[in-house]
């Protein structure tokens, strides 16, 4: 496995991975798959300030992770939101862990201390959403710090949203 910085040229493959989560799951609360141009813009915008990483296996991108603004005020500059997506056919092989570990290292060097993950949380597990993301984040050292009830509506049902937090540095 090789982890590297994403480029706008990766947008097509990253969008291919992401489209599944938009169309077939409530992991993403987007209803429509973004256009390739929009996805390229998103990548470029994130790369202006934060790392955006891809994991490759035999030259094929199998997952990606990135950081983004937690809140748009200067006082929050040592915090960010993190996201990871792994190709649905490549789950359980350690790509998510490797991407998050590399992302954390890059963010630590950038002076980020608090990491936050916003996660769709099923009221009852169903074919669109399970508790796997929460379990993955807990396994990665995140703790649940907040829950919003029935705030996401997708596939004709309501979902909760949770926030999980991981501290990766000292608050001096």
LUMGU-825833 format. One record per atom (N, C-alpha, C, CB): residue number from 0; atom name; residue in one letter; chain; x, y, z. Coordinates in pm, whole numbers. Atoms other than C-alpha are relative to their C-alpha. Glycine has a CB too. Layout:
REM residues N
 seq atom type mol      X      Y      Z
 NUM   CA    A   A      X      Y      Z
...
REM end
This chain:
REM residues 172
 seq atom type mol      X      Y      Z
   0    N    X   A     85   -118      0
   0   CA    X   A      0      0      0
   0    C    X   A     88    124      0
   0   CB    X   A    -96      0    122
   1    N    X   A    -72   -127      8
   1   CA    X   A    118    349    -83
   1    C    X   A    -99    112     31
   1   CB    X   A     65     20   -142
   2    N    X   A     84   -115    -33
   2   CA    X   A    -27    667     70
   2    C    X   A     69    125    -51
   2   CB    X   A    -28     11    155
   3    N    X   A    -55   -123     57
   3   CA    X   A     21    998   -107
   3    C    X   A   -107    109      6
   3   CB    X   A     48    -22   -146
   4    N    X   A     93   -112      6
   4   CA    X   A   -135   1340   -137
   4    C    X   A    -87    -13   -125
   4   CB    X   A     76    135      0
   5    N    X   A     92      1    113
   5   CA    X   A   -440   1356   -360
   5    C    X   A     30    120    -90
   5   CB    X   A   -148      3     47
   6    N    X   A     -4   -112     93
   6   CA    X   A   -446   1576   -667
   6    C    X   A   -138     11    -64
   6   CB    X   A    113    -18   -109
   7    N    X   A    128    -17     69
   7   CA    X   A   -735   1713   -867
   7    C    X   A    -19   -107   -107
   7   CB    X   A     -7    140    -64
   8    N    X   A      8    105    101
   8   CA    X   A   -652   1447  -1128
   8    C    X   A    -59   -130     55
   8   CB    X   A    139    -27    -58
   9    N    X   A     57    119    -63
   9   CA    X   A   -769   1184   -877
   9    C    X   A   -151      7     14
   9   CB    X   A     62    -21    136
  10    N    X   A    143    -23    -27
  10   CA    X   A  -1120   1327   -870
  10    C    X   A    -90   -109    -56
  10   CB    X   A    -41    133    -58
  11    N    X   A     86    101     61
  11   CA    X   A  -1269   1070  -1108
  11    C    X   A     -7   -127     83
  11   CB    X   A     49    -33   -139
  12    N    X   A     -2    124    -80
  12   CA    X   A  -1159    768   -902
  12    C    X   A    -58     23    139
  12   CB    X   A    144    -54     11
  13    N    X   A     54    -30   -134
  13   CA    X   A  -1240    935   -569
  13    C    X   A   -151     13     -6
  13   CB    X   A     63    129     56
  14    N    X   A    145    -15     17
  14   CA    X   A  -1585   1026   -697
  14    C    X   A    -65   -137    -21
  14   CB    X   A    -31     94   -118
  15    N    X   A     50    136     19
  15   CA    X   A  -1632    664   -807
  15    C    X   A    -19    -70    134
  15   CB    X   A     97    -81    -89
  16    N    X   A     11     59   -134
  16   CA    X   A  -1565    552   -449
  16    C    X   A   -114     65     76
  16   CB    X   A    133     15     78
  17    N    X   A     99    -76    -77
  17   CA    X   A  -1783    827   -299
  17    C    X   A   -143    -24    -50
  17   CB    X   A     33    148     -6
  18    N    X   A    134     12     57
  18   CA    X   A  -2078    776   -537
  18    C    X   A    -79   -114     64
  18   CB    X   A      9    -23   -151
  19    N    X   A     69    111    -65
  19   CA    X   A  -2159    441   -379
  19    C    X   A    -62     45    133
  19   CB    X   A     97   -117     23
  20    N    X   A     47    -42   -132
  20   CA    X   A  -2193    603    -36
  20    C    X   A   -115    101    -10
  20   CB    X   A    116     61     79
  21    N    X   A    111    -94     21
  21   CA    X   A  -2421    876   -173
  21    C    X   A   -125    -76    -45
  21   CB    X   A     39    107   -106
  22    N    X   A    114     66     62
  22   CA    X   A  -2643    645   -376
  22    C    X   A    -56   -118     80
  22   CB    X   A     38    -48   -136
  23    N    X   A     41    127    -62
  23   CA    X   A  -2655    331   -161
  23    C    X   A      9     -3    152
  23   CB    X   A     83   -110    -55
  24    N    X   A    -13      1   -145
  24   CA    X   A  -2598    440    199
  24    C    X   A    -40    134     59
  24   CB    X   A    144    -35     40
  25    N    X   A     23   -124    -74
  25   CA    X   A  -2675    698    462
  25    C    X   A    127     41     73
  25   CB    X   A   -117    -16    101
  26    N    X   A   -128    -45    -54
  26   CA    X   A  -2305    731    544
  26    C    X   A     23    143    -42
  26   CB    X   A    117    -92    -47
  27    N    X   A      1   -139     46
  27   CA    X   A  -2316   1044    331
  27    C    X   A   -146     45      0
  27   CB    X   A     66     15   -143
  28    N    X   A    136    -54      2
  28   CA    X   A  -2621   1263    377
  28    C    X   A    -28     80   -127
  28   CB    X   A    -23     88    123
  29    N    X   A     29    -61    131
  29   CA    X   A  -2586   1400     23
  29    C    X   A   -102    -88    -71
  29   CB    X   A    130     16    -86
  30    N    X   A     99     75     78
  30   CA    X   A  -2876   1300   -201
  30    C    X   A     52    -30   -140
  30   CB    X   A   -130     79     -8
  31    N    X   A    -46     12    138
  31   CA    X   A  -2703   1352   -536
  31    C    X   A    152     -7     -7
  31   CB    X   A    -52    118    -84
  32    N    X   A   -144     11     21
  32   CA    X   A  -2358   1250   -652
  32    C    X   A     48    130    -64
  32   CB    X   A     37   -123    -89
  33    N    X   A    -51   -123     59
  33   CA    X   A  -2155   1565   -719
  33    C    X   A     56    -25   -141
  33   CB    X   A    108     62     90
  34    N    X   A    -60     13    133
  34   CA    X   A  -2037   1631  -1073
  34    C    X   A    152    -14     15
  34   CB    X   A    -36    123    -90
  35    N    X   A   -147      7     -7
  35   CA    X   A  -1671   1557  -1152
  35    C    X   A     65    137     20
  35   CB    X   A     54    -63   -127
  36    N    X   A    -55   -136    -16
  36   CA    X   A  -1608   1932  -1177
  36    C    X   A    -14     47    144
  36   CB    X   A    -70     99    -95
  37    N    X   A     23    -39   -140
  37   CA    X   A  -1763   1994   -835
  37    C    X   A     94    -76     92
  37   CB    X   A   -146    -25     40
  38    N    X   A    -88     80    -85
  38   CA    X   A  -1561   1711   -683
  38    C    X   A    144     50    -10
  38   CB    X   A     -9   -148    -38
  39    N    X   A   -135    -58     18
  39   CA    X   A  -1239   1853   -832
  39    C    X   A     13    129     80
  39   CB    X   A     28     28   -151
  40    N    X   A     -3   -127    -77
  40   CA    X   A  -1326   2192   -679
  40    C    X   A     11    -28    149
  40   CB    X   A   -128     84    -29
  41    N    X   A     -6     36   -142
  41   CA    X   A  -1381   2028   -340
  41    C    X   A    142    -41     39
  41   CB    X   A    -99   -113     31
  42    N    X   A   -136     44    -28
  42   CA    X   A  -1041   1859   -354
  42    C    X   A     95    120      3
  42   CB    X   A     47   -102   -106
  43    N    X   A    -88   -117      8
  43   CA    X   A   -866   2181   -460
  43    C    X   A    -20     91    121
  43   CB    X   A    -26     79   -129
  44    N    X   A     29    -87   -114
  44   CA    X   A  -1039   2379   -185
  44    C    X   A     60    -56    130
  44   CB    X   A   -152     18     16
  45    N    X   A    -56     63   -121
  45   CA    X   A   -939   2132     88
  45    C    X   A    151     10      0
  45   CB    X   A    -43   -147     11
  46    N    X   A   -146     -2      9
  46   CA    X   A   -579   2119    -36
  46    C    X   A     61    139     24
  46   CB    X   A     43    -51   -135
  47    N    X   A    -49   -135    -30
  47   CA    X   A   -551   2496     13
  47    C    X   A     48     11    144
  47   CB    X   A   -108    104    -27
  48    N    X   A    -34    -12   -141
  48   CA    X   A   -528   2440    389
  48    C    X   A     29   -133     70
  48   CB    X   A   -110     68     72
  49    N    X   A     -6    126    -71
  49   CA    X   A   -550   2072    481
  49    C    X   A     53   -113    -88
  49   CB    X   A   -137    -36     54
  50    N    X   A    -41    116     78
  50   CA    X   A   -412   1734    378
  50    C    X   A   -121    -76    -56
  50   CB    X   A     84    -93     86
  51    N    X   A     98     86     66
  51   CA    X   A   -610   1516    139
  51    C    X   A     82   -117    -52
  51   CB    X   A    -81     77   -117
  52    N    X   A    -85    115     29
  52   CA    X   A   -461   1168    115
  52    C    X   A    -76   -111    -71
  52   CB    X   A     61    -53    129
  53    N    X   A     57    118     64
  53   CA    X   A   -521    865   -104
  53    C    X   A     89   -120     33
  53   CB    X   A    -12     20   -154
  54    N    X   A    -72    126    -16
  54   CA    X   A   -423    503    -47
  54    C    X   A    -11    -75   -132
  54   CB    X   A    -56    -86    120
  55    N    X   A     -4     76    124
  55   CA    X   A   -315    304   -350
  55    C    X   A     50   -142     27
  55   CB    X   A     90     70   -104
  56    N    X   A    -47    139     -2
  56   CA    X   A   -274    -70   -394
  56    C    X   A     20    -38   -146
  56   CB    X   A   -103    -97     74
  57    N    X   A    -34     34    138
  57   CA    X   A    -98   -177   -712
  57    C    X   A    -41    110    -97
  57   CB    X   A    -66   -132    -40
  58    N    X   A     29   -114     85
  58   CA    X   A   -148    172   -854
  58    C    X   A   -146     40     -9
  58   CB    X   A     48    -28   -135
  59    N    X   A    144    -32      1
  59   CA    X   A   -525    176   -791
  59    C    X   A    -38     62    133
  59   CB    X   A    -86   -128    -29
  60    N    X   A     45    -65   -122
  60   CA    X   A   -677    417   -540
  60    C    X   A   -110    -84     63
  60   CB    X   A    -51    145    -29
  61    N    X   A     96     84    -72
  61   CA    X   A   -862    213   -277
  61    C    X   A    -72     75    113
  61   CB    X   A     71   -122     57
  62    N    X   A     64    -79   -105
  62   CA    X   A   -954    490    -32
  62    C    X   A     63    136     10
  62   CB    X   A      9    -71    133
  63    N    X   A    -53   -135    -20
  63   CA    X   A   -905    848     73
  63    C    X   A    -48     56    133
  63   CB    X   A    -42     92   -116
  64    N    X   A     33    -68   -127
  64   CA    X   A   -909   1067    381
  64    C    X   A     43    144    -13
  64   CB    X   A     68    -69    124
  65    N    X   A    -36   -141      3
  65   CA    X   A   -903   1440    431
  65    C    X   A    -49     69    125
  65   CB    X   A    -57     68   -125
  66    N    X   A     42    -85   -111
  66   CA    X   A   -943   1713    687
  66    C    X   A    -67    123    -57
  66   CB    X   A    120     39     92
  67    N    X   A     67   -122     42
  67   CA    X   A  -1159   2021    670
  67    C    X   A    -29     88    120
  67   CB    X   A   -130    -31    -74
  68    N    X   A     29    -98   -104
  68   CA    X   A  -1269   2322    866
  68    C    X   A   -102    -58     99
  68   CB    X   A    -54    132    -62
  69    N    X   A     96     40   -103
  69   CA    X   A  -1437   2239   1195
  69    C    X   A   -104    111     16
  69   CB    X   A     71    -29    137
  70    N    X   A     85   -120     -5
  70   CA    X   A  -1582   2589   1240
  70    C    X   A     83    113    -61
  70   CB    X   A    -46     34    149
  71    N    X   A    -70   -104     74
  71   CA    X   A  -1493   2893   1034
  71    C    X   A     39    124     80
  71   CB    X   A    -83     42   -113
  72    N    X   A    -48   -112    -82
  72   CA    X   A  -1348   3112   1312
  72    C    X   A    143    -30     43
  72   CB    X   A    -93     23    124
  73    N    X   A   -142     15    -33
  73   CA    X   A   -983   3171   1402
  73    C    X   A     23    -78    129
  73   CB    X   A     64    135     11
  74    N    X   A    -17     68   -128
  74   CA    X   A  -1031   3038   1754
  74    C    X   A     -2   -152    -15
  74   CB    X   A   -109     43     97
  75    N    X   A      9    144     23
  75   CA    X   A  -1095   2692   1605
  75    C    X   A    114    -53    -89
  75   CB    X   A   -133    -34    -63
  76    N    X   A   -106     38     93
  76   CA    X   A   -775   2682   1396
  76    C    X   A     81   -123     42
  76   CB    X   A     93    114    -18
  77    N    X   A    -72    119    -45
  77   CA    X   A   -631   2398   1607
  77    C    X   A    -91   -123      2
  77   CB    X   A     59     23    139
  78    N    X   A     97    109      9
  78   CA    X   A   -935   2180   1538
  78    C    X   A    -37    -20   -147
  78   CB    X   A   -127     28     87
  79    N    X   A     50     23    135
  79   CA    X   A  -1061   2016   1221
  79    C    X   A    -92   -121     -2
  79   CB    X   A    118    -20   -100
  80    N    X   A     86    116     22
  80   CA    X   A  -1314   1768   1090
  80    C    X   A     75    -95    -93
  80   CB    X   A   -140     42    -61
  81    N    X   A    -68    100     83
  81   CA    X   A  -1182   1445    941
  81    C    X   A   -103    -95    -63
  81   CB    X   A    103    -80     83
  82    N    X   A     88     87     76
  82   CA    X   A  -1335   1212    685
  82    C    X   A     83   -108    -68
  82   CB    X   A    -82     81   -104
  83    N    X   A    -67    110     70
  83   CA    X   A  -1240    875    539
  83    C    X   A   -104    -79    -79
  83   CB    X   A     77    -93     99
  84    N    X   A     83     87     82
  84   CA    X   A  -1390    669    256
  84    C    X   A     91   -106    -60
  84   CB    X   A    -76     80   -111
  85    N    X   A    -73    112     58
  85   CA    X   A  -1270    326    146
  85    C    X   A    -91    -67   -102
  85   CB    X   A     48   -101    110
  86    N    X   A     77     71    101
  86   CA    X   A  -1381    149   -170
  86    C    X   A    -73   -116     67
  86   CB    X   A     93    -51   -115
  87    N    X   A     83    101    -68
  87   CA    X   A  -1664    -80    -61
  87    C    X   A     53   -140    -21
  87   CB    X   A   -143      8    -49
  88    N    X   A    -56    132     26
  88   CA    X   A  -1482   -376   -217
  88    C    X   A    133    -22     71
  88   CB    X   A     19    -21   -150
  89    N    X   A   -132      9    -63
  89   CA    X   A  -1165   -303    -18
  89    C    X   A     -7     17    152
  89   CB    X   A     92    105    -58
  90    N    X   A     15    -18   -145
  90   CA    X   A  -1306   -277    336
  90    C    X   A     62   -116     76
  90   CB    X   A   -148     13     36
  91    N    X   A    -52    103    -88
  91   CA    X   A  -1148   -468    622
  91    C    X   A    144    -38    -26
  91   CB    X   A    -84   -120    -10
  92    N    X   A   -139     31     34
  92   CA    X   A   -794   -458    481
  92    C    X   A     99     97     62
  92   CB    X   A     17     -1   -149
  93    N    X   A    -89    -93    -70
  93   CA    X   A   -656   -179    700
  93    C    X   A     23    133    -71
  93   CB    X   A    129    -65     22
  94    N    X   A    -21   -125     73
  94   CA    X   A   -677    102    444
  94    C    X   A    -51    122     79
  94   CB    X   A    -70     -6   -135
  95    N    X   A     55   -111    -79
  95   CA    X   A   -899    321    663
  95    C    X   A     92     38    114
  95   CB    X   A   -137    -35     54
  96    N    X   A    -93    -23   -112
  96   CA    X   A   -666    284    961
  96    C    X   A    127     67    -51
  96   CB    X   A     35   -134     70
  97    N    X   A   -124    -56     53
  97   CA    X   A   -357    355    751
  97    C    X   A    -20    146    -46
  97   CB    X   A     52    -85   -117
  98    N    X   A     29   -136     45
  98   CA    X   A   -517    663    595
  98    C    X   A    -16     95    119
  98   CB    X   A   -126      3    -87
  99    N    X   A     20    -85   -117
  99   CA    X   A   -629    802    933
  99    C    X   A    131     23     75
  99   CB    X   A   -105    -61     93
 100    N    X   A   -128    -18    -69
 100   CA    X   A   -287    740   1089
 100    C    X   A     89     99    -75
 100   CB    X   A     72   -135     14
 101    N    X   A    -78    -95     80
 101   CA    X   A   -116    924    802
 101    C    X   A    -59    140      8
 101   CB    X   A      8    -46   -147
 102    N    X   A     66   -130    -10
 102   CA    X   A   -373   1203    818
 102    C    X   A     29     65    135
 102   CB    X   A   -153    -15    -19
 103    N    X   A    -29    -53   -134
 103   CA    X   A   -324   1242   1194
 103    C    X   A    142     53     10
 103   CB    X   A    -23   -109    106
 104    N    X   A   -139    -45     -4
 104   CA    X   A     52   1268   1151
 104    C    X   A     17    132    -75
 104   CB    X   A     92   -107    -61
 105    N    X   A     -7   -124     76
 105   CA    X   A     15   1536    884
 105    C    X   A    -66    116     76
 105   CB    X   A    -67    -17   -137
 106    N    X   A     70   -104    -75
 106   CA    X   A   -234   1729   1098
 106    C    X   A     77     41    125
 106   CB    X   A   -141    -47     38
 107    N    X   A    -81    -29   -118
 107   CA    X   A    -14   1704   1407
 107    C    X   A    113     97    -38
 107   CB    X   A     59   -132     61
 108    N    X   A   -108    -88     49
 108   CA    X   A    272   1864   1207
 108    C    X   A    -53    139    -33
 108   CB    X   A     67    -61   -124
 109    N    X   A     64   -126     36
 109   CA    X   A     28   2137   1106
 109    C    X   A    -49     77    123
 109   CB    X   A   -117    -26    -94
 110    N    X   A     44    -67   -122
 110   CA    X   A    -51   2220   1470
 110    C    X   A   -144    -26     38
 110   CB    X   A     20    145    -14
 111    N    X   A    138     37    -34
 111   CA    X   A   -395   2060   1478
 111    C    X   A      5    -89    125
 111   CB    X   A    -71    -74   -119
 112    N    X   A      3     75   -126
 112   CA    X   A   -485   1920   1821
 112    C    X   A   -128    -83     12
 112   CB    X   A     12     95    118
 113    N    X   A    129     66    -16
 113   CA    X   A   -856   1830   1816
 113    C    X   A    -52    -46   -136
 113   CB    X   A   -103     94     67
 114    N    X   A     59     55    121
 114   CA    X   A  -1001   1599   1550
 114    C    X   A   -145    -34     28
 114   CB    X   A     79   -125    -49
 115    N    X   A    143     27    -14
 115   CA    X   A  -1376   1569   1497
 115    C    X   A    -51    -77   -120
 115   CB    X   A    -79    130     18
 116    N    X   A     65     77    106
 116   CA    X   A  -1575   1316   1296
 116    C    X   A   -150     11     17
 116   CB    X   A     46   -149      1
 117    N    X   A    146    -10      3
 117   CA    X   A  -1937   1377   1204
 117    C    X   A    -52   -126    -68
 117   CB    X   A    -48    131    -76
 118    N    X   A     36    135     45
 118   CA    X   A  -2104   1038   1163
 118    C    X   A   -150    -20      3
 118   CB    X   A     70   -106     87
 119    N    X   A    140     41      1
 119   CA    X   A  -2448    928   1053
 119    C    X   A    -18   -118     94
 119   CB    X   A    -47    -36   -145
 120    N    X   A     21    102   -102
 120   CA    X   A  -2593    711   1327
 120    C    X   A   -143    -51     -9
 120   CB    X   A     30     56    143
 121    N    X   A    137     51     16
 121   CA    X   A  -2891    481   1276
 121    C    X   A    -74     -7    133
 121   CB    X   A      2   -137    -65
 122    N    X   A     85     21   -116
 122   CA    X   A  -3176    486   1522
 122    C    X   A    -12   -152     19
 122   CB    X   A   -142     68    -18
 123    N    X   A     -9    146      6
 123   CA    X   A  -3200    118   1424
 123    C    X   A     83    -31   -124
 123   CB    X   A   -144    -70     -5
 124    N    X   A    -81     35    116
 124   CA    X   A  -2940    -38   1195
 124    C    X   A    -90    -52   -112
 124   CB    X   A    106   -106     37
 125    N    X   A     78     43    116
 125   CA    X   A  -3074    -97    844
 125    C    X   A     94    -24   -117
 125   CB    X   A   -107    106    -37
 126    N    X   A    -82     29    117
 126   CA    X   A  -2954   -172    493
 126    C    X   A     82    118    -49
 126   CB    X   A    -86    -49   -111
 127    N    X   A    -70   -120     43
 127   CA    X   A  -2831    186    451
 127    C    X   A    104     50     99
 127   CB    X   A    -98    108    -26
 128    N    X   A    -91    -54   -101
 128   CA    X   A  -2651    252    778
 128    C    X   A      7    -93    121
 128   CB    X   A    -44    141     44
 129    N    X   A    -25     80   -120
 129   CA    X   A  -2496     49   1057
 129    C    X   A     84     84     97
 129   CB    X   A     74   -135    -36
 130    N    X   A    -85    -68    -99
 130   CA    X   A  -2287    141   1360
 130    C    X   A    148    -23    -30
 130   CB    X   A    -33    -49    141
 131    N    X   A   -140     31     33
 131   CA    X   A  -1965     35   1180
 131    C    X   A     91    122      5
 131   CB    X   A      7    -62   -137
 132    N    X   A    -85   -119     -1
 132   CA    X   A  -1836    391   1139
 132    C    X   A     31     44    143
 132   CB    X   A    -68    115    -77
 133    N    X   A    -24    -33   -141
 133   CA    X   A  -1881    465   1508
 133    C    X   A    101    -99     60
 133   CB    X   A   -133     -2     81
 134    N    X   A    -92    101    -54
 134   CA    X   A  -1704    137   1595
 134    C    X   A    141     21    -53
 134   CB    X   A    -50   -142    -35
 135    N    X   A   -131    -28     58
 135   CA    X   A  -1419    217   1355
 135    C    X   A     67    117     70
 135   CB    X   A    -12     28   -150
 136    N    X   A    -57   -119    -64
 136   CA    X   A  -1369    562   1506
 136    C    X   A     36    -28    147
 136   CB    X   A    -99    117     -8
 137    N    X   A    -31     37   -138
 137   CA    X   A  -1386    425   1860
 137    C    X   A    130    -82      4
 137   CB    X   A   -118    -80     64
 138    N    X   A   -121     83     10
 138   CA    X   A  -1121    168   1761
 138    C    X   A    124     87    -29
 138   CB    X   A    -18   -107   -111
 139    N    X   A   -109    -92     33
 139   CA    X   A   -909    457   1629
 139    C    X   A     28    101    112
 139   CB    X   A    -33     75   -129
 140    N    X   A    -27    -87   -114
 140   CA    X   A   -925    634   1968
 140    C    X   A    -93    118     15
 140   CB    X   A    136     49    -10
 141    N    X   A     98   -109    -11
 141   CA    X   A  -1222    865   1917
 141    C    X   A   -103    -33    108
 141   CB    X   A    -70     24   -136
 142    N    X   A    106     15   -100
 142   CA    X   A  -1484    921   2185
 142    C    X   A   -123     78    -47
 142   CB    X   A     47     51    141
 143    N    X   A    125    -67     35
 143   CA    X   A  -1847   1011   2128
 143    C    X   A    -19    120     93
 143   CB    X   A   -122    -97      9
 144    N    X   A     15   -121    -80
 144   CA    X   A  -1903   1370   2242
 144    C    X   A   -131     74    -24
 144   CB    X   A    115     92    -27
 145    N    X   A    127    -68     26
 145   CA    X   A  -2238   1465   2095
 145    C    X   A    -91    -83    -88
 145   CB    X   A     23    135    -63
 146    N    X   A     98     71     80
 146   CA    X   A  -2558   1334   1943
 146    C    X   A   -114     94    -35
 146   CB    X   A    -53   -126     74
 147    N    X   A    113    -78     48
 147   CA    X   A  -2822   1505   1732
 147    C    X   A   -105    -99    -47
 147   CB    X   A     42    100   -115
 148    N    X   A    105     98     24
 148   CA    X   A  -3155   1328   1702
 148    C    X   A    -83     32   -124
 148   CB    X   A    -91     -7    120
 149    N    X   A     85     -8    119
 149   CA    X   A  -3339   1266   1376
 149    C    X   A     26    128    -81
 149   CB    X   A   -148     -7     40
 150    N    X   A    -35   -122     72
 150   CA    X   A  -3154   1543   1196
 150    C    X   A     32    -25   -147
 150   CB    X   A    118     68     66
 151    N    X   A    -27     33    139
 151   CA    X   A  -3074   1358    872
 151    C    X   A   -110    -87    -56
 151   CB    X   A    135    -70    -13
 152    N    X   A    110     74     61
 152   CA    X   A  -3347   1236    639
 152    C    X   A     45    -50   -136
 152   CB    X   A   -128     87    -12
 153    N    X   A    -43     59    127
 153   CA    X   A  -3257    996    360
 153    C    X   A    -68   -136    -14
 153   CB    X   A    155    -13     -8
 154    N    X   A     65    128     29
 154   CA    X   A  -3424    695    195
 154    C    X   A   -131    -18     77
 154   CB    X   A     94   -114     32
 155    N    X   A    131      7    -64
 155   CA    X   A  -3756    782    359
 155    C    X   A      4    -28    149
 155   CB    X   A    -80   -103    -65
 156    N    X   A     -8     22   -146
 156   CA    X   A  -3629    756    716
 156    C    X   A     96    100     63
 156   CB    X   A     46   -145     31
 157    N    X   A    -82    -94    -77
 157   CA    X   A  -3466    965    985
 157    C    X   A    121    -71     60
 157   CB    X   A    -84     65    110
 158    N    X   A   -123     49    -61
 158   CA    X   A  -3113    920   1111
 158    C    X   A     53    103     98
 158   CB    X   A    107    -33   -107
 159    N    X   A    -71    -87    -93
 159   CA    X   A  -2926   1061   1405
 159    C    X   A    137     32    -58
 159   CB    X   A     13    -66    141
 160    N    X   A   -137    -34     35
 160   CA    X   A  -2584   1221   1375
 160    C    X   A     77      9    131
 160   CB    X   A      8    134    -84
 161    N    X   A    -84    -12   -118
 161   CA    X   A  -2304   1186   1625
 161    C    X   A    130     70    -36
 161   CB    X   A     28   -139     63
 162    N    X   A   -133    -58     13
 162   CA    X   A  -1982   1376   1676
 162    C    X   A     93    -81     88
 162   CB    X   A      2    152     39
 163    N    X   A   -103     69    -77
 163   CA    X   A  -1671   1191   1784
 163    C    X   A    127     85     -3
 163   CB    X   A     27   -144    -56
 164    N    X   A   -117    -88    -17
 164   CA    X   A  -1348   1355   1905
 164    C    X   A    123    -83     36
 164   CB    X   A    -27    107    109
 165    N    X   A   -128     59    -39
 165   CA    X   A   -983   1259   1929
 165    C    X   A     99    114     19
 165   CB    X   A     51   -103   -107
 166    N    X   A   -102   -101    -30
 166   CA    X   A   -713   1474   2089
 166    C    X   A    135    -60    -39
 166   CB    X   A     -2     44    153
 167    N    X   A   -127     56     47
 167   CA    X   A   -375   1425   1917
 167    C    X   A    122     82     42
 167   CB    X   A     -2    -11   -151
 168    N    X   A   -112    -81    -45
 168   CA    X   A   -162   1686   2091
 168    C    X   A    -30     64    134
 168   CB    X   A     34    106   -104
 169    N    X   A     18    -71   -126
 169   CA    X   A   -117   1902   2397
 169    C    X   A    -59    139    -22
 169   CB    X   A    132     12     74
 170    N    X   A     57   -135      2
 170   CA    X   A   -320   2214   2463
 170    C    X   A     88     90     86
 170   CB    X   A   -149      1     51
 171    N    X   A    -94    -86    -75
 171   CA    X   A    -45   2458   2561
 171    C    X   A    -53    142      9
 171   CB    X   A    139      0    -65
REM end
